[in-house]
Amino acid sequence: MMSESMFVGMLVLFWLAEFAFGAIVIYWFVRQGFADEGTASGTDFPLEDSKLTKQSLGIWGLFFLAIVIGIVVGA
């Protein structure tokens, strides 16, 4: 059986991991999508349009919101 403090610690670790992953995803989208077109980015492929980047960020936001709602409603 797991103690209550270990359970709470695991929940905190889960939320930290989820927010860290979300931060990495947002950083990647912003870094790839909002760079200036004329600057050298060190990549061999063109950067995506900022409109597509914002749409992708919105989809990710809805995904994480659905996860949070699922956890809150399920608890």
Secondary structure as the mmCIF struct_conf table of DSSP 4:
data_model
#
loop_
_struct_conf.conf_type_id
_struct_conf.id
_struct_conf.beg_label_comp_id
_struct_conf.beg_label_asym_id
_struct_conf.beg_label_seq_id
_struct_conf.end_label_comp_id
_struct_conf.end_label_asym_id
_struct_conf.end_label_seq_id
HELX_RH_AL_P HELX_RH_AL_P1 GLU A 4 GLY A 33
BEND BEND1 PHE A 34 ALA A 35
TURN_TY1_P TURN_TY1_P1 GLU A 37 GLY A 38
BEND BEND2 THR A 39 THR A 39
BEND BEND3 GLY A 42 GLY A 42
BEND BEND4 ASP A 44 PHE A 45
HELX_LH_PP_P HELX_LH_PP_P1 PRO A 46 ASP A 49
HELX_RH_AL_P HELX_RH_AL_P2 SER A 50 GLY A 74
#
